């Protein structure tokens, strides 16, 4: 719809839309500076799960903290955006 000028704007999650824009090789789009929404991501484990232990929860928390601290998602998005742009050519 954007490519056909049927809409003027798109409200979508930041990372998925960046991937989509790269994959579809869209040009001329402007991203607003401030997000209109920012939601946390939660990982849940059933109370009845054998994995729901103090040790496992601590390991998951440590891994999530490290992924966030090391900007793993930003790096993945940047690398894969370049790959999707190559594939769109």
Secondary structure, 3 states (H helix, E strand, C coil): CCCCCCCCCCCCCHHHHHHHHHHHCCCCCCCCCCCCCCCCCCCCCCCCCCCCCHHHHHHHHHHHHHHHHCCHHHHHHHHHHHHHHHHHC
